Amino acid sequence: MAFMAATISPTLPTDRQGLPLDAEAAATVVEALSPQDQLRWGMDTFGDHFAVITSFGIQSAVLLHMAAILDAALPVIWVDTGYLPPETYRYAEQLTDLLSLNLHVAQAELSPARMEALHGRLWATGDADDLDLYHRLRKVEPLDRAFEAIGVACWASGVRGVQTDHRASMLPLQPVRGRWSLRPLLNWTNRDVYYYLQNNGLPQHPLFEQGYSTVGDWHSSGPDDGSGRATRFGGLHQECGIHLSGVMGEGI
Protein backbone atom coordinates (compact mmCIF):
# COMPACT_ATOMS: atom_id res chain seq x y z
CA MET A 1 0.00 0.00 0.00
CA ALA A 2 1.45 3.38 -0.99
CA PHE A 3 0.80 6.69 0.76
CA MET A 4 1.27 9.69 -1.52
CA ALA A 5 2.32 12.99 -0.01
CA ALA A 6 3.47 16.20 -1.62
CA THR A 7 5.00 17.36 1.65
CA ILE A 8 7.41 14.44 2.05
CA SER A 9 11.04 15.29 1.42
CA PRO A 10 12.28 13.81 -1.86
CA THR A 11 15.43 12.69 -0.01
CA LEU A 12 13.45 10.05 1.93
CA PRO A 13 13.34 6.57 0.39
CA THR A 14 10.32 5.57 -1.64
CA ASP A 15 8.48 2.27 -1.34
CA ARG A 16 9.27 -0.75 -3.50
CA GLN A 17 7.14 0.72 -6.31
CA GLY A 18 9.06 4.00 -6.30
CA LEU A 19 6.25 5.95 -4.63
CA PRO A 20 6.77 8.35 -1.69
CA LEU A 21 5.16 7.70 1.68
CA ASP A 22 2.91 10.01 3.62
CA ALA A 23 4.47 9.59 7.07
CA GLU A 24 1.34 10.54 9.00
CA ALA A 25 -0.98 8.28 7.03
CA ALA A 26 1.46 5.37 7.07
CA ALA A 27 2.04 5.74 10.81
CA THR A 28 -1.72 5.61 11.40
CA VAL A 29 -1.99 2.36 9.46
CA VAL A 30 1.08 0.84 11.12
CA GLU A 31 -0.04 1.77 14.64
CA ALA A 32 -3.19 -0.34 14.27
CA LEU A 33 -1.20 -3.47 13.38
CA SER A 34 0.27 -6.12 15.66
CA PRO A 35 4.09 -6.17 15.90
CA GLN A 36 4.28 -9.14 13.53
CA ASP A 37 2.01 -7.40 11.04
CA GLN A 38 4.08 -4.23 11.30
CA LEU A 39 7.10 -6.25 10.24
CA ARG A 40 5.10 -7.78 7.42
CA TRP A 41 4.02 -4.25 6.38
CA GLY A 42 7.67 -3.22 6.25
CA MET A 43 8.58 -6.21 4.12
CA ASP A 44 5.62 -5.72 1.79
CA THR A 45 6.17 -1.97 1.46
CA PHE A 46 9.95 -1.90 1.00
CA GLY A 47 10.79 -5.39 -0.26
CA ASP A 48 14.52 -6.09 -0.37
CA HIS A 49 15.19 -2.64 1.10
CA PHE A 50 13.84 -3.57 4.53
CA ALA A 51 16.03 -4.78 7.42
CA VAL A 52 16.01 -5.34 11.17
CA ILE A 53 18.70 -4.03 13.52
CA THR A 54 19.75 -5.59 16.80
CA SER A 55 22.13 -5.13 19.72
CA PHE A 56 21.62 -8.68 21.02
CA GLY A 57 20.56 -7.04 24.26
CA ILE A 58 18.16 -8.13 26.97
CA GLN A 59 14.99 -8.06 24.83
CA SER A 60 16.49 -8.60 21.38
CA ALA A 61 15.25 -12.16 20.94
CA VAL A 62 11.65 -10.94 20.66
CA LEU A 63 11.96 -8.93 17.45
CA LEU A 64 14.49 -11.35 15.97
CA HIS A 65 12.13 -14.27 16.53
CA MET A 66 9.22 -12.39 14.94
CA ALA A 67 11.35 -11.48 11.93
CA ALA A 68 12.77 -14.98 11.50
CA ILE A 69 9.27 -16.47 11.46
CA LEU A 70 8.26 -14.13 8.64
CA ASP A 71 11.39 -14.47 6.51
CA ALA A 72 14.67 -16.09 7.52
CA ALA A 73 16.41 -14.23 4.69
CA LEU A 74 15.53 -10.81 6.11
CA PRO A 75 18.79 -8.90 6.74
CA VAL A 76 19.61 -8.48 10.42
CA ILE A 77 22.21 -5.79 11.12
CA TRP A 78 24.17 -6.08 14.36
CA VAL A 79 26.09 -3.03 15.55
CA ASP A 80 29.15 -4.59 17.20
CA THR A 81 31.08 -1.82 18.95
CA GLY A 82 33.96 -4.12 19.88
CA TYR A 83 33.23 -3.39 23.55
CA LEU A 84 30.31 -5.72 24.23
CA PRO A 85 30.39 -8.06 27.23
CA PRO A 86 31.53 -11.65 26.57
CA GLU A 87 28.03 -12.77 27.46
CA THR A 88 26.58 -10.71 24.61
CA TYR A 89 28.94 -12.20 22.04
CA ARG A 90 28.01 -15.71 23.15
CA TYR A 91 24.31 -14.79 23.18
CA ALA A 92 24.63 -13.44 19.63
CA GLU A 93 26.06 -16.77 18.48
CA GLN A 94 23.29 -18.65 20.27
CA LEU A 95 20.44 -16.64 18.74
CA THR A 96 22.01 -16.52 15.28
CA ASP A 97 22.22 -20.32 15.23
CA LEU A 98 18.82 -20.86 16.86
CA LEU A 99 16.95 -18.54 14.51
CA SER A 100 19.14 -19.01 11.40
CA LEU A 101 19.57 -15.25 11.13
CA ASN A 102 20.87 -13.58 7.98
CA LEU A 103 23.33 -11.59 10.04
CA HIS A 104 25.31 -8.57 8.85
CA VAL A 105 27.83 -7.17 11.33
CA ALA A 106 28.38 -3.40 11.37
CA GLN A 107 31.69 -2.37 12.93
CA ALA A 108 33.68 0.85 13.24
CA GLU A 109 36.50 1.55 10.81
CA LEU A 110 38.78 2.19 13.79
CA SER A 111 39.62 -0.83 15.94
CA PRO A 112 39.13 -0.33 19.69
CA ALA A 113 42.90 -0.16 20.22
CA ARG A 114 43.40 2.39 17.45
CA MET A 115 40.52 4.55 18.65
CA GLU A 116 41.89 4.58 22.20
CA ALA A 117 45.38 5.45 20.93
CA LEU A 118 44.06 8.40 18.91
CA HIS A 119 41.23 9.63 21.11
CA GLY A 120 41.63 7.98 24.50
CA ARG A 121 38.95 6.08 26.42
CA LEU A 122 36.16 8.36 25.25
CA TRP A 123 33.53 6.79 27.47
CA ALA A 124 35.54 7.39 30.63
CA THR A 125 36.25 11.15 30.57
CA GLY A 126 32.92 12.29 31.99
CA ASP A 127 32.62 14.68 29.03
CA ALA A 128 29.35 14.40 27.10
CA ASP A 129 31.08 15.51 23.88
CA ASP A 130 33.56 12.63 24.17
CA LEU A 131 30.71 10.21 24.67
CA ASP A 132 28.96 11.65 21.61
CA LEU A 133 32.12 11.05 19.56
CA TYR A 134 32.35 7.50 20.88
CA HIS A 135 28.78 6.75 19.87
CA ARG A 136 29.23 8.34 16.46
CA LEU A 137 32.43 6.39 15.71
CA ARG A 138 31.37 3.02 17.06
CA LYS A 139 27.60 2.93 16.52
CA VAL A 140 25.96 5.55 14.32
CA GLU A 141 28.46 5.70 11.45
CA PRO A 142 28.95 1.90 11.22
CA LEU A 143 25.19 1.39 11.13
CA ASP A 144 24.65 4.04 8.47
CA ARG A 145 27.44 2.50 6.34
CA ALA A 146 25.74 -0.88 6.62
CA PHE A 147 22.43 0.67 5.58
CA GLU A 148 24.12 2.15 2.53
CA ALA A 149 25.89 -1.10 1.61
CA ILE A 150 22.72 -3.20 1.88
CA GLY A 151 20.47 -0.54 0.37
CA VAL A 152 18.15 -0.17 3.35
CA ALA A 153 15.18 2.18 2.95
CA CYS A 154 13.39 1.18 6.15
CA TRP A 155 14.73 -0.50 9.29
CA ALA A 156 12.91 -2.03 12.23
CA SER A 157 14.20 -1.92 15.79
CA GLY A 158 13.01 -3.15 19.16
CA VAL A 159 12.87 0.23 20.89
CA ARG A 160 10.05 0.66 23.41
CA GLY A 161 8.44 3.81 24.72
CA VAL A 162 8.99 2.89 28.38
CA GLN A 163 12.76 2.91 27.97
CA THR A 164 13.57 6.64 27.71
CA ASP A 165 11.87 10.02 27.53
CA HIS A 166 12.87 10.32 23.89
CA ARG A 167 11.37 6.93 23.03
CA ALA A 168 8.16 7.79 24.85
CA SER A 169 7.64 10.55 22.27
CA MET A 170 8.30 8.32 19.26
CA LEU A 171 5.78 7.31 16.62
CA PRO A 172 5.67 3.77 15.21
CA LEU A 173 7.06 5.00 11.89
CA GLN A 174 9.26 8.07 11.47
CA PRO A 175 12.16 9.34 9.35
CA VAL A 176 15.57 8.95 10.97
CA ARG A 177 18.71 10.19 9.20
CA GLY A 178 17.18 9.94 5.76
CA ARG A 179 15.56 6.50 6.17
CA TRP A 180 12.33 5.17 7.60
CA SER A 181 12.45 3.74 11.12
CA LEU A 182 9.79 1.19 12.12
CA ARG A 183 9.20 0.36 15.82
CA PRO A 184 6.98 -2.72 16.18
CA LEU A 185 7.49 -3.07 19.95
CA LEU A 186 7.06 0.62 20.79
CA ASN A 187 4.04 0.07 23.05
CA TRP A 188 5.21 -3.15 24.68
CA THR A 189 5.80 -3.40 28.42
CA ASN A 190 8.52 -5.32 30.23
CA ARG A 191 5.86 -7.92 31.03
CA ASP A 192 5.01 -8.29 27.33
CA VAL A 193 8.66 -8.96 26.54
CA TYR A 194 9.10 -11.44 29.38
CA TYR A 195 6.06 -13.51 28.48
CA TYR A 196 6.86 -13.53 24.77
CA LEU A 197 10.28 -15.00 25.57
CA GLN A 198 8.72 -17.56 27.91
CA ASN A 199 5.86 -18.56 25.61
CA ASN A 200 8.19 -19.06 22.64
CA GLY A 201 10.93 -20.89 24.50
CA LEU A 202 13.52 -18.20 23.73
CA PRO A 203 16.67 -17.92 25.83
CA GLN A 204 17.21 -14.90 28.05
CA HIS A 205 20.38 -12.85 27.78
CA PRO A 206 22.82 -14.32 30.35
CA LEU A 207 23.15 -10.97 32.14
CA PHE A 208 19.41 -10.80 32.82
CA GLU A 209 19.87 -13.26 35.67
CA GLN A 210 22.57 -10.97 37.08
CA GLY A 211 20.12 -8.08 37.41
CA TYR A 212 20.63 -6.28 34.09
CA SER A 213 17.45 -4.81 32.61
CA THR A 214 19.44 -3.26 29.75
CA VAL A 215 22.90 -4.04 28.42
CA GLY A 216 25.17 -2.40 25.88
CA ASP A 217 28.94 -1.99 26.11
CA TRP A 218 30.69 -3.54 29.10
CA HIS A 219 31.94 -0.15 30.30
CA SER A 220 28.56 1.59 30.09
CA SER A 221 26.15 -1.01 31.48
CA GLY A 222 25.44 -2.39 34.91
CA PRO A 223 22.84 -4.19 37.01
CA ASP A 224 19.60 -2.27 37.36
CA ASP A 225 19.40 -0.28 40.59
CA GLY A 226 15.83 0.73 39.84
CA SER A 227 16.68 3.48 37.37
CA GLY A 228 16.53 1.33 34.25
CA ARG A 229 18.29 2.78 31.22
CA ALA A 230 19.68 5.63 33.34
CA THR A 231 22.33 3.10 34.38
CA ARG A 232 23.79 3.38 30.86
CA PHE A 233 26.51 5.71 29.57
CA GLY A 234 27.57 6.93 33.01
CA GLY A 235 24.28 8.81 33.34
CA LEU A 236 25.36 11.32 30.66
CA HIS A 237 22.90 10.06 28.04
CA GLN A 238 20.00 7.69 27.67
CA GLU A 239 20.44 7.47 23.88
CA CYS A 240 23.49 6.42 21.86
CA GLY A 241 22.42 8.29 18.73
CA ILE A 242 21.18 5.40 16.58
CA HIS A 243 17.55 6.41 17.05
CA LEU A 244 18.12 10.16 16.72
CA SER A 245 17.40 12.11 13.56
CA GLY A 246 20.94 13.44 13.20
CA VAL A 247 24.47 12.72 14.37
CA MET A 248 25.04 13.34 18.06
CA GLY A 249 27.20 16.36 18.69
CA GLU A 250 25.65 18.16 15.73
CA GLY A 251 22.72 19.94 17.33
CA ILE A 252 20.90 16.80 18.51
Secondary structure, DSSP 4 states (H G I P E B T S, - for coil): -----TTS-TTS---TTSPPP-HHHHHHHHHTS-HHHHHHHHHHHHGGGEEEEE---TTHHHHHHHHHHH-TTSEEEEE--S---HHHHHHHHHHHHHHT-EEEEE--SS-HHHHHHHH--GGGS--HHHHHHHHIIIIIHHHHHHHHHHT-SEEE----TTS-HHHHT--SEEEETTEEEE-TTTT--HHHHHHHHHHTTPPPPGGGGGT-SS--SGGG-----S-GGGGGGGGS-S--STTSSS-TTS--
